[in-house]
Amino acid sequence: MMEGHMAAFNTISLFGLPIVSATQREAIAGMFATRDEKRTAAFLNAHCMNTHKDDASYRWAISKADYLLPDGSGMKLAAKLQKKSFEANLNGTDLFVPLCEEAAHRGRSIYFFGSREGVAEEAANRACELAPGLKIAGTRHGYFEKESEASIIAEINRSGADIVLVALGVPMQDVWIARNRHKLEAGLVMGVGAQFDFWSGRVTRAPLVFRKAGCEWVWRLMMEPKRMAKRYLVGNARFVVNAYREARAVRAGASAAARVPGKRLLDIAVASSALIMLSPLMASTALAVAATSRGPVFFRQTRVGENGKPFTMYKFRSMYRDAEARRAALLATSDREGICFKSRKDPRITTVGRIMRKLSIDELPQLFNVLKGNMSIVGPRPALPQEVAAYAPEAMSRLAAKPGITGLWQVSGRAEIGFERMLHMDNAYIRSRSIVLDLTIIALTVRAVFSGRGAY
């Protein structure tokens, strides 16, 4: 879901996620750019990233967001460790007033949902003082039973809100939004954490000197030491360790790439030659796909590439059009160990698709990805965003190289190999890659295709 709207912003890849790099003005303008499309925004700080590592439901929720906004000095540090930098710290507290001002200017209404009894209403009143002319669609506290969820959503929709601010805390707010986004009619839904507490005056925000020093968390720890000690003292240390690990993996990948100067030339030569020689087969395959099932000939899907950068991967469509919608219901039937889903009897695959997969013909359009430069002929398997979201820190190292059409795991059994073994193979390849190794794997790929082992 991220790819379409994220394209409106420059992004920086951290922890396998595309995080917005924009000025405050650009971020606000981008989120207000279209009124009819549904968009979701989430803020990511050090605590969020620790939760992202521990909580599968939160990882799933974040993968559904259209805009991921960097919040706090922790994200700045993680970027700096990789010699990257964000245009601005887009924390929710600083963004609140400009968001309300822009909503007032455009005539958009806001619904305040969350926090304790009376807090949302007080925050809404304060927002009206700060942004004259702002339309308040409604307010509601965040304490409710699961049975009341439908009536809350109906109430929000009846209000006609253009924007819904949800202050239920991490991870509850983001999971609630992801689970109910399709039911909410508002154009923009945003999880805002403790914002209502700040703007209602219930919680005092850090003085400017703390904010400018990037130490707002120190102030919050001073104000609520018992509640915040674990989050900031233990959590911040843990975040820094994870950030260093990821940066080290990225640097290791960059160093390995520098040792293979002829790899790009090999990619271009092999991809160009293969496209010329296989063009009759590809044309016949396209006709077969179009003649046997409804839908586009090519399948486009967002995958995570080198250093966590997302890209669009091409394949011949081997599944029915509703395959992505049915994926979640089939996860339990996976025949493969680990987090990468594969099923021998996947009901989403068409008759022609099974033949293509058996012979690996469906992969041939990835030759265009190689020419574009976001894939290589040989490299780690290109991962799905939801798979990367579930990675442990040590698994991030496989993102240190361009993903490949083929690789060690493909010539060693493909889908019969579990994720842990695939990870070891990918890391072994990244550490020792060379032109000779690539040529060897390409030769072994021919044998693997004709054997059909692990292809389904």
PABA-718981 format. One record per residue: x, y, z of N, C-alpha, C, O in turn; residue in three letters. Coordinates in steps of 0.02 Angstrom, whole numbers, plus 50000, padded with zeros to 5 digits. Last residue first. Layout:
BEGIN
XYZXYZXYZXYZALA/...
REM end
This chain:
BEGIN
503634879949624502904879449627502614885949652502004886649658TYR/505104871649621504744876849584503994875549588503744870749558ALA/505884861749677505684867349720505304872749685505174878049714GLY/506564857149523506554856049595506374862349632506664867649621ARG/506684857449386506044859649415506014858849490505474859749519GLY/507694854349298507514849349349506844851049381506484846449401SER/507794865949222507574859849189507394854249239506974849949224PHE/508234874949321507604876149285507354869749253506754868249257VAL/509464869649361508914870049410508244870949375507744868149397ALA/510244871249245510094864549270509494864549317509074860049314ARG/510264885349243509984881649186509794874549208509254872149190VAL/510934888049362510234889949356509904886149299509324883949305THR/512254885149340511864880449380511114881849376510714877349386LEU/512604896649267512634890049235512224884949273511874880949243ALA/512434906249368512034906749307512024900049271511504897849247ILE/513424902049458512714901649478512264902049417511754898649414ILE/514574904949381514434898149404513704897249422513384892249403THR/514474918749368514444914549308514294907349326513934903849290LEU/514624922449504514014923949468513934919549406513394916849393ASP/515944918049529515384915049566514734916349530514314911849525LEU/516634926749440516674919449431516094915949467515794911349440VAL/516344939049497516104937649430516104930049418515634927349388ILE/515804936949669516304938549619516014936949551515484933749546SER/515454936549844515254937249774515824939449729516264943349749ARG/515584934049980516094931249934515934932149860516234928949818SER/514564940050052515244940450077515764938550025516324941250025ARG/513434936649979513614943649984514344944450007514694948849983ILE/513384922549999513484925349932513744932549936514214934349901TYR/513144922050136513754918950109513904921750040514484923150024ALA/511884927950139512454931350171513124928550147513604932250140ASN/511144918150070511184925050045511784928750074512144932150038ASP/511304907050155511554906850086511634913850058512144915350025MET/510674911550271511374909750273511684909650203512244911950194HIS/509364913050219509724918850246510474917450247510874921650228LEU/509034899850188509084904750134509484910850157509884913550119MET/508944894850317509474892350273509574897150214510144898350193ARG/507834902150361508474902650396509054900350353509574903550351GLU/506794898150272507044904950273507724905550306508164909050280PHE/507084882250185506774886650235507114893450238507654894350210GLY/506894876050023507364878550073507014883350120506684888050098ILE/506004873549926506104868149975506564870350032506624866850082GLU/506034883949836505524884149889505594878549940505274878849993ALA/507674880349791507154885549790506674884849849506884885249907ARG/508764872049775508124869049795507554873949799506984871749808GLY/509884878449733509974873249785509324870249808509314866249855SER/509704888949653510024883149622510114877449671510384872149654VAL/509104897849743508724895549685509034889249655508674884749633GLN/510114900749834509544896849857509144894149799508854888649804TRP/511044907949754511234901549784510624897349804510614891349794LEU/510044914349616510514914949672510664908049700510444903049673GLY/509134925149501509354918649526509864919749581510104925349592THR/508784938249503508324933649471508494926449494508044922349505ILE/509174946749661509324943649597508764939349569508324937049606GLY/509394962749743509084956149737509194953449667509284957149619PRO/510934970249786510354970349742510054963349740510414958449736LYS/511314969349963511484968449893510854968949851510294968149877ALA/510864970050091511464973850076511694973050004512204975849984ALA/509864962450139509664968250098510264972450077510184977750047LEU/510374953550225510254951050157510004956650111509944955650050ARG/510404959950347511024959750309510914957350238511314958950194SER/509244958050416509284964050375509904963950330509924967550280MET/509364947650502509124946050435509174952050388509154951250327ALA/509704953050623510224949650586510014947950515510444946950471GLU/508454958550670509004962850647509534959350606509794962250558PRO/507124948950592507534950450650508124954750625508264954650566ALA/505744954050489506444951950496506714953450566506544958650596TYR/504494958550461504534953350512505254951050524505374946650566ALA/504674967450359504414970150422504464965050479504474966850537ALA/505014958850258505544962950287505324965750354505714966350401VAL/503724953950231504244949350254504804953250289505034951250342GLU/503074965250185502834962150248503324957050275503344955750335GLN/503804967850065503834972550122503614969350187503914970650239PRO/504664953350001504054957350007504124962050067504464960350115LEU/506314952349925505834951149979505224955649974505254961149946ALA/507174943649801506854950049819506274949049868505804945349854PRO/508534933349850507834933549828507524940249847507614942449904ARG/510184939849812509674937149858508974937649829508844941849786PRO/510854936649645510804940249708510294937049754509994931949735GLY/511114939149473511244934849531511214939149595511514944449598VAL/510644949749396510524942949374510594938149433510184933649441ILE/509824962249499510414959449467510234952549441509724949749461SER/508774976949502508914969949516509554968049480509804971649436MET/508744990049465508524988549533508554981049550508384979149606ASN/509144992649334509634993449387509384992049457509774992749505GLY/508494990549216508334996749252508824997949310508905003649332LYS/508954977849186509164983349144509034990149178509414994849169LEU/508264970849287508994970849286509254976749245509714980149265VAL/506944972749250507174975549314507934975949316508224980649344ASN/506964965149134506874972449128507074975949192507364981449190PHE/507044952649190507614955049150507574962549139508084965949134LEU/505824949949240506294953049286506944955149250507344958849278GLN/505124942649144505084950049142505544953649191505654959649184PRO/505414928949189505794932149134505714939749130506204943149114LEU/504674922049282505194926549307505524930749252505864935649267GLU/503864913049219503544918949247504054924149271503884930049278ASP/504664902349190504544907149136504244913649164504344918949136ILE/504964891549271505224898149290505144903449236505504908449235SER/504314879949249504874881249205505214887949218505674889949183LEU/503334880949346503744874849344504374875949303504904873349320LYS/502734892949312503124892549374503584886449374504154886749398ARG/502084889549193502594894849193503034894249254503644894849249MET/501194879949242501704878049192502264883149192502854881349192ILE/500424887749326500794882049354501344879749306501894877849328ARG/499844896949236500314899249287500724893649316501314894549331GLY/498934889449168499524891749132500064893949181500664892949169VAL/498034888349277498314882349245498954884049207499454880549213THR/498414900049413498044897749354498384891549324498934889749344THR/498384900449589498784899749529498364897049472497994892149481ILE/497654900049705497644906349668498004905849601497934910349559ARG/497824888649778497244888949732497214895349691496794895949646PRO/499304880349799499024887149803498444887749753498554887549693ASP/499994868849833499304868349808498944875049813498354875349828LYS/501214872649884501204868349824500504868249792500444867649731ARG/501594888849937501144883149945501114879249880501004882149826SER/502504900350035502494896349975502034890349987502064887150039LYS/503074914950120502514910550104502614906950037502794910149988PHE/504304916950236504174917750164503654912550143503784906550147CYS/504624914250368504144919550355503974920550282503534924550266ILE/504774896350400504964903350407504424908050382503844906150377GLY/504624883250278504794885450346504974892850346505284895250300GLU/503264880750168503954882750178504064885050250503634888450278ARG/501984878750137502394872750141503124874350157503544869950160ASP/500614887250210501284887650181501664881150191501664878250245SER/499364888750262499474882850219500174882650190500314878350148THR/499254900850326499324894850369499474888550328499684883550357ALA/499014909850223499674909650255499784903350296500344900750298LEU/497804911850164498164905850146498824904950182499164899950173LEU/497274923950196496894918150217497264911550205497084906350232ALA/498174932750135498164932250208497814925950232498024922950282ALA/497854931449995498484929050022498454927850098498684922750122ARG/496774936949933496674930349963497304927849999497274922550031ARG/497224948649878496704949049929496614942449966496394942350023ALA/498114943749782498374947349839497864947749896498034947149954GLU/497224937549686497704933649725497954937249787498004934149840ALA/496254941549598496134942949669496644939449714496514938649774ASP/496644936949470496704944049486496624945649561496894950549584ARG/497654921849481497034925449467497074932549495497494933949537TYR/499394920749428498834919849475498214923449450498244927649405MET/500414924249349500284917049355499694915549401499524909749411SER/500974936549246500454935049295500304927549293500104924849241ARG/502714938349236502104936449201501584934449254501754930949302PHE/503344952249334503304945149319502724944149270502294948449264LYS/504324965349406503884962949353503924955349347504454952349353TYR/504334975949548504604970149514504084967549464503484967549477MET/504714991749602504184987849571504494982149531504874983449484THR/505504994249764505474994949691504914990649665504654986349701PHE/506215001549913505684997949878505724999149802505935004449780PRO/507754998749993507385003249948506854999349910507014994349877LYS/508594991250074507904992350096507494996850051506934998650069GLY/509814989350012509784993950068509074995850088508955001250115ASN/508984983749867509614985149900509544990549952509254995849939GLU/507214981249892507834980149858508444981749901508424981249962GLY/505674973849910506184977749945506864976049915507064970249914VAL/504304976049795504784971949831505294976549863505344982449845ARG/502694977249732503214980749769503644975649806503394971549844THR/502294970749571502254970149644502834973849676503394973649652GLN/501374966549430501834971349460501744971049536501184971149561ARG/501204955449300501054956549371501584961149399502184959849394PHE/500544956249134501104956949182500844958149252500334961449262PHE/499284955249079499774950049064500344950149115500584944949137VAL/497804958349180498404960549143498884954749131498894949849169PRO/496284948449157496754952549195497354954349153497414952149096GLY/495684931649144495564938849140496084942549182496294940249235ARG/496514918449056496234921349118496174928849111496574932049076SER/496944914348930496684909348977496404912049043496094908349081THR/497494924248850496954920048822496624915548874496064913248862ALA/498514930148922497934934248903497344929948881496764931748892ALA/499404919248931499124922248992498484926048975497974925349010VAL/499724917448795499404912048834499074914748897498524912548915ALA/500344929448762499724927548729499354922148768498744922348774LEU/501484928448844501014934048853500344932448822499824933848851ALA/502104917248787501854916948855501344922448868500824921248899THR/502474922348663502004916748667501694916148736501094914748743SER/503404931948704502804934048667502274928648670501674930148679ALA/504364923848764504014928848805503374931148771502864932148803MET/504824916448654504514913048711504104917948753503554916248775LEU/505374926848574504814922848549504444919248606503824918948606PRO/506394932048667505814936148648505244932048617504674933448633SER/507564925848702506944923148730506324927048710505784925548734LEU/508584933048640508504925948625507834923248647507554918748615MET/508394946048696508384945048624508234937648607507804936248566ILE/508494943648833507884946548806507824945548731507284944148705LEU/509824938848841509264934448858508604937148830508194933248805ALA/510574950248808510604944248766510004939748778509714937048730SER/510214958648916510084960648847510074954648801509624953948759SER/510664951249028509964953049022509784954848950509264952748925ALA/512074950149003511654944149008510914945848997510574942248960VAL/512464963849000512604959348944512144953248945511854951448893ALA/512034968749124511774971749063511874966949004511424966148962ILE/512784960449213512044960749215511764963249149511304960249122ASP/514094963749178513854956949168513094956849167512784953449125LEU/514104977049221514214975549150513964968549133513674967549080LEU/513944975049358513424978649320513494977349245512994976649210ARG/515144968249391514494965049400513944968449359513534965049329LYS/516404973549393516144971349329515444968449333515174966249282GLY/516744976549526516624982049480516314979949414515974983949382PRO/516634971049667516404967749606516244973049553515664973849536VAL/516934978049780517434973049759517234969549694517624965449668ARG/515854985549809516424989049780516954984149754517364985949712ALA/515034976349871514864978549803515454981949770515544981249709ALA/515644975549995515654969649951515504971649879515804968949833ALA/515354988150044516054986150035516104980249987516544979949945SER/513974987450053514274992450008514994990649993515234991449937ALA/513824977550151513564976450084513884981150033514044979149978GLY/514364984050260514674977850237514454976350165514854974050124ALA/513454994550276514154996050257514504989950230514894990350183ARG/512334987250315512304991250253513014992750229513164992250170VAL/512764982050436512584977450382512574981050315512784978350264ALA/512954993750509513524989450495513384984650438513814983450396ARG/511634998250517512135002350482512744998150464513024998850409ALA/511084988050597510854989050528511364992950488511504991250431GLU/511804989950716511834983550680511614984450607511934981750562ARG/511435002950752512145001550736512194995050696512584994650649TYR/510085000550779510265005250726510985004150704511135004450645ALA/510164991950888509874989550826510054994050767510184991550712ASN/510745000850981511094994650963510824991950897511224990050853VAL/509725010450990510385012350965510785006150943511115006350891VAL/508695002851048508615005750982509295007350951509415005950892PHE/509225000151175509084994651129509024997251057509274994051011ARG/509255013051228509885009251220509785003551171510225002251129ALA/507885015951229508345019951188509005016251176509275016451120ASN/507385006251322507185006351252507655010151207507805007851152GLY/507955009751446508095003151416507955003351341508355000951300VAL/507555023351453508215021151475508405014451443508955013751416LEU/506235023951394506775028351373507465025751393507935025951352TYR/505415013651444505375015651374506005019351353506285018051299ARG/505725013151581505875007451538505895009451465506335007351428LYS/505285026251623505965023851632506145018151585506665018351552ALA/503985030951619504385031651559505095028551564505455028351514MET/503385029351743503045026551684503515026251624503445021851582ARG/504295035551831504085028651843503795025451779503945019751764LYS/504475048851781505025044051784504805036751792505105032351762PRO/503825060351709503505054051727504025048451732504025043851691GLU/504705071251696504015072451716503675066051741503275066251788MET/505895065351652505895069251714505185070251741505075069951802MET/505445060051531505695055551584505695059051651505525055951702LEU/505185071651463504625067151478504825062151532504415060351574ARG/506505076651453505985080351489505405075851510505165076151566TRP/507065067051372507345068051439506835071651483506735070051541VAL/506395068551252506265062451290506525063151362506245060251408TRP/506945079751200506275080351227506105074351270505715074851318GLU/508205082251146508145078651210507455079451241507395079751302CYS/508645090151043508445083351028508355079151089508425072951086GLY/508865103251069509425098751082509265091451065509695087051072ALA/507625108651047508165110251000508765105651009509135104350961LYS/506955103651161506755101551093507315102751043507455098551001ARG/507585110151266507615102851263507455100451192507775095851167PHE/507245123351236507955121551239508045113951236508525111551206VAL/505845123751246506155124151181506885121951182507125118851134LEU/505215111551366505415118351346505815118151280506085112951262PRO/504025098551328504705100651348504835107851326504595109951273ALA/502295100551377502815098851329503485101651351503515106551389ARG/501295093851501501705099451481502245097251433502625092551448THR/499675087451484500385085751489500785091651462500645094151408VAL/498485094351470498535089351523499265087351536499445085651593ARG/498315102751365498625105551425498695100651482498935102351536GLY/497895098251247497355099751296497645103051358497275105651400SER/499075095551185498705101451163498105103051206497835108551203TRP/499535083751253499935089851249499505095951236499545100951272PHE/498475074751235498685076451303499095082951303499005087151347ASP/498455073751097497875076851131498065078851202497845084051226PHE/499675066951070499565073951049498995077351086499045083151104GLN/500175054251091499985058251150499815065451133499805069751178ALA/499695047450937499995046151003499725050551058499115050651071GLY/499125048550811499485054350839499735053450910499955058250941VAL/498795041850655498905040250725499345045550757499895046850732GLY/497625047650537498305048150563498325046150637497915048550677MET/496855047850382496805045350451497515044850477497955041950445VAL/496045056650256496675055650292496535053350363496155056450399LEU/494705055650210495265055250163495925053750197496325049950170GLY/493455045150288493895050950287494475050050240494725044450230ALA/492755033350301492675037050239493135043050234493205045950180GLU/493205017450359493205024550372493205028450307493605027150263LEU/493385004550316492705006550337492645014050348492095016750347LYS/494705002950289494245002150233493535004250251493125005450206HIS/495275004050419495355009450369494855008950313494595014150291ARG/495294994950522494644998150506494685003350450494185006650435ASN/496574990150536496024985350536495364988450512494944984950483ARG/497325001850539497424997050484496834992150479496624990350424ALA/496845007650660496765011050595496815006050538496395006050494ILE/497234998150755496524999950747496405003150679495915001550645TRP/498614998650739498264992350724497524993750713497214990950668VAL/498835011650782499005009850713498665003350692498465002550635ASP/498395011450916498095016050868498225013850796497775014150754GLN/499195001450982498475000650974498185005050920497775002750880MET/500535001651014500355000450944499605000550930499404999650873PRO/500365019051040500685013851000500735007451042500945007651100VAL/498785027851066499445025451086499695019951040499315016551006GLY/497655033351018497565027551061498235024751086498245019751122LEU/497125044850935497615045150990497485039551039497235040651095ALA/496885049450773496765043950819497315043750872497895042750856VAL/496025060450675496635059750715496485054750770496015055550809LEU/495405061150516495295058150582495965057450616496415054150590VAL/494695072150399495305069850431495115066850499494705069750535ILE/493415074750361493915073850308494555070750335494915067250300ASP/491885069050430492575071150441493015069750379492975064450349ALA/490535066550439490785069350377491515071550381491735075650341GLY/489895060350542490135067150555490385070550492490455076650489SER/489695047450500489125052150499489345059350509489015063950485ARG/490965042150527490745043050458490155047850453490125051950406ASN/490935041950667491445045950633491225047250561491295052850536ILE/489865033050688489835039950714490335044450678490165050150660GLU/490385021350633489775024450603489705031650625489515035950585ALA/491415019150723491565020450652490975023750618491065028450578ILE/490665016750837491135022350836491305024250764491325030150746ILE/489965005250802489585011450814490035017550814489825022950793SER/491024996150792490614997650734490225004150742490165008050695ALA/491524995750925491934998150870491515000250810491635005450780GLU/490924989951032490714996851015491064999550953490915005150931SER/491494977851055490824977851027490604984751004490144985450963GLU/492674981051119492714978951049492024979251016491974980750957LYS/492404996051217492434988751210492434987051135492224991051094GLU/493415010551250492825007251222492944999751221493514997351223PHE/494135025851258493995020051300493355016751275492815019751279TYR/494465038051199494725031851171494615025751212494955020651202GLY/493155050451165493705047651204493895040751176493535037951135HIS/492845060951025492655055151065493255052551103493815052551076ARG/492145073850921492655071450968492395065251005491785064551014THR/491955081550757491715078150817492305076050861492885076450841GLY/492365090750664491825086150645491535082650706490945080950707ALA/492775107050668492825101050710492225096550693491655098350707ILE/493615117550562492985114050573493105107650613493505103450592LYS/494465132750592494495125450587493815122350603493485124350650LEU/494465146250613494085143850557494095136350548493765133650503GLY/496125147350676495455150250669495105147850605495405147550552PRO/497075138050756496935138150684496225140750674495765136750665ALA/497095139650893497725140150856497625140650781498045143550746LEU/495765137650927496095143950946496725145050905496875150650884GLU/495575124750880495185130250851495475137050868495435141750828CYS/496405117750965496565117950894496185123550859496455126850814ALA/495715118851084496355122251078496565122851005496845127950985ARG/494635110651053494515117751068495165121751061495155127351035ASN/495305098451040494955101350982494825108750993494905112750947ALA/495735096451170496235097251117495915100351055496225104551023ALA/494495094851233494925100551252495455101851199495615107551184GLU/494065083151171493675089251163494095095451180494065100451146GLU/495025074051214494955075351142494585081951131494755085751086ALA/494765074251354495405076651328495355078351254495615083551232VAL/493555068351394493615075651393494245078351362494265084251344GLY/494295053351442493665057151439493805064651442494145066951489GLU/495885050951358495395050151412494785054551402494775058951359ARG/496185045951184496375048451249495805047651300495315044251287SER/495105048151037495605044951079495715048551145495375053451161GLY/494865058050898494665051750929495235048850971495775047450945PHE/494245071350816494735069750867494495063550905493985063750940PHE/494085075450648493775071850704494335069850752494825066850731TYR/494035090250549494435085250586494025082150641493655085550677ILE/493735096350381493535095450451493935089750483494155085150449SER/494375108750270494315101650290494145101150364494405104950405ARG/494645121050211493955119350229493855112050247493295109450239GLY/495925124850192495615120950138494885119150153494555115950112ARG/496225131350313496295134950249495925131450192495645134750149HIS/496035121050404495595126850407495615130650341495105132850316ALA/497095112650365496415110150362495915116050362495435115950324ALA/498165120950395498045119150325497335116550315497015117850264GLU/498035121450534498005127650494497845126150421497455129550390GLU/498235108050568497585111250583497505117650541496955118950517CYS/499565106650526499045102350499498355105450508497955105650462LEU/500245116050606500215117050533499675112750500499355114950452PRO/499975109450734499705116050718499695117350643499175119550618VAL/500635096550719499925097250737499645103950716499125104250683PHE/501975095350701501565095150641500835096850656500455098250610LEU/502515095050827502665100850785502215101150724502095106550698ASP/501995082550867501835088650905501955094850863501555099550863THR/502525072850778501805074350779501625080850814501165084250793GLY/504015076950685503665074250743502945076850747502795082350724ASN/504945076750575504225077750566503835074750624503385070650615LEU/506375084550553506075080250604505325081450602505085086650626ASN/506895085250379506635088250441506395082850488506245077250467ALA/507625078050286507525085250276507305088650340507515094250354GLU/508775066250354508095068350340508075075850329508465079650359PHE/510205057950288509915063150331509215064850307509075064850247SER/511545045750297510935048550267510685054050313510905054750369LYS/512515037350349512715043150309512125045750267512205047650209LYS/512035028750439512085026150371512265031750322512195031050261GLN/511975036450550512425030650553512525027650483513025024250470LEU/510935045050515511625047550514512125041850515512655042250483LYS/509815037050538509975039250470510705041350465511055039650417ALA/509885035850677509905029750635510085031450563510455027850531ALA/509745049450714510365045850728510425039650683510965038450655LEU/508425051850674508975055850646509635052350655510045052150608LYS/507765043250758507745041950686508295045950650508585043550601MET/508055049750880508265042850868508285041150794508755038050771GLY/507465062150882508185061850871508435054750858508965053850828SER/505825061950797506305061950852507025060950833507185059250776GLY/505055053750676504875057450736505435056750788505505051450819ASP/504655052650507505185052050557505055056650617504965062650609PRO/503205044450446503525050850460504035050150516503885047350569LEU/502535036450313502885035050376503325041150390503765042750350LEU/501045034850227501575039450245501875037550312501515037050362TYR/500225023650216500445027050155501035031650168501475032350126ASP/500245007950302500235015250302500495018050237500945015150206ALA/500414994450308499814996850273499805004450267499385007150230LYS/501484991950387501564990350316500974992950275501024993550214SER/500954994750511501404999650482501494998250407501575002950368ILE/500224982750532499874989250528500314994450494500064998150451ALA/501254973150539500734972750487500394979450477500294981650421TRP/501904977650653502254977350589501764977150531501854980650481ARG/500874975550746501094982450732501484982650666501404987350627TYR/500824961750746500224965450725500394972750709500104975750663SER/502084958350796501914956650726501304960650702501284962550644ALA/503204966450893502474965550886502294964450813502324969050772ASP/504584969150898504284964250944503584962050925503384956450940ASP/504914978850803505314972750806504954967250846505014961350829LYS/504024988850834504004985950767504374979250766504174974550732HIS/504484992950957503844989350953503784985750887503524980150884THR/505624999450913505694993750959505054989550958505084983350958ASN/505025009250836505435004350803505574998350848505634992750823MET/504355016750935503965013450882504375007950849504125002550834CYS/505435021751006504975017151039504565013350988504455007350996HIS/505985030350907506375024750933505915019550967506005013550956ALA/504605033350791505155035550834505515029350861505365023750841ASN/503525037450664503985032250688504535035450729504895039850704LEU/501805040050630502445042750652502875037150679502625032650713PHE/500775037750486501015035350552501685038550567502095039650522ALA/499315039550387499975041850407500145039250476499705038550519ALA/498375035150244498515033850314499225036150330499685034950291THR/497055039550129497755039250149497825038250224497385040150263ARG/495975038249994496075036750064496815035950079497165032150046LYS/495585051649882495925045449897496015044549972496115049350009GLU/495015064349875494575058549864494915051849880494565046949892ASP/495965074049890495435073749939495035067149935494765064749985ARG/497725076249883497115073549854496585072549908496735070449964THR/498635083649965498625084449892497985081849860497735085049813ALA/498905083050097498275086350079498165086450004497665089149980PHE/500145077450102499595073550131498915076550115498405073150120MET/500895087650041500835081150009500255077150036499905073749998GLY/500815098150134500525099050068500415092350033499915091350000ALA/501525092250243500825094250250500495094750182499945092150173ILE/502795090450182502425084750211501685086350217501255082350198ALA/503175103250147503085098250095502665092350120502245089750085GLU/503295109150275502805111750227502655106650172502075105750153ARG/504335101650330503675101550362503145103950313502605100950309GLN/505235092950200505145098450247504445097950276504015094450250THR/505615075250199505315081350170505315086750223505385085450282ALA/505645059250187506145064450197505895070650161505945071250100SER/504795045450255504755051750219505335056450238505475057450297VAL/505445029250237505235034550283505305041350249505815042750218ILE/505195013050202505295019450167505015025150208504405025850214PRO/506075000550296505465004550286505625010950249506135014150263LEU/507184993550339506774990650287506134994350271505694991750237GLY/507815002050426507494996150454507014992950403506514989950422PHE/507585014850310507865012950375507465006950401506855006950398LEU/507725024250168507595017550192507965016350258508585016750261SER/506885039150139507515036150160507345029250189506885028550229ILE/506055047450002506065043350061506775040950076507195040650032THR/505135060949935505775057449939505755053350003505465055550053ASN/503395058649892503935061249934504585057649919504595052049894PHE/502535052049811502475059349812503045062549852503155068549846ALA/502685038749835503025041449777503005049049775503405052149740ALA/501845035649937502535037349955502905040549897503375044349907MET/500715031749867500735038449897501435040449917501605046349915HIS/501135018949811500795024049773500855030949802501035035649766GLY/501775010849915502135013349857501795019149822502135023949804GLU/501045005750026501455011750033501655014849967501695021049962MET/500414994050000500005000050000500435006350000500215011549977MET/
REM end
